[in-house]
């Protein structure tokens, strides 16, 4: 075991601040690890960009983090995963690269023959990766895809509550309030709006997101590669953003420590 390599940080990347929801799950599962979070808020939201743009932005960001020294990369963005995960794994084949996918499988398996909403960005819902998921599971339940790109903007502004959030969600989700048995939060920004989403739907609607599963997969990959950090000490978290604004870093910290 190479202790120096094992002490390197796990890079966690997102198009903005949404991936901090995954970083929270990673820290909860592996508090001893060091983390380097990079949000590309300058170019957010990725969900309205072309696949080629998203792939280029993601590869460029991970390349810069890799050159600084990381032991793994978590692509904490469903859109970036869909567009770039394969070329990332080819280019950075000497470290584990872990991606995201909407938590459709557990939602459908736990709600067979019921109505499952998938809230995501338009690009995620258009991607081949999601199409394969739909083909695998849409015969088991009534799956409805619902693009909600404005939710990304709310989180980027740190606007997690309020009349504007509720009005948007009521308009978008209201038609499904009596139908939805489960809702998949298919963008890493969306878990920060969990309570507002729950209010807009029904108390019995079960919400799913992929953060905890991604954290478990990251731990499995680190163990397979022999890269777990040992010792009882808590690790460090470094927050960075392409938008060089102290306010965005303050907002990032607020989301990380949110109760």
Secondary structure by P-SEA (a helix, b strand, c coil): cccccccccbbbbcccccaaaaaaaaaaacccbbbbbbbcccccccccccaaaaaaaaaaaaaaaaaacccbbbcccaaaaaccaaaaaaaaccbbbbbcccaaaaaaaacccbbbbbbccccccccaaaaaaaaacccccbbbbbbcaaaaaaaaacccccaaaaaaaaaacccccccccbbbccccccccaaaaaaaaccccbbbbbaaaaaaaaaaaaaaaacccccccbbbbbbbbbccccaaaaaaaaaaaacc
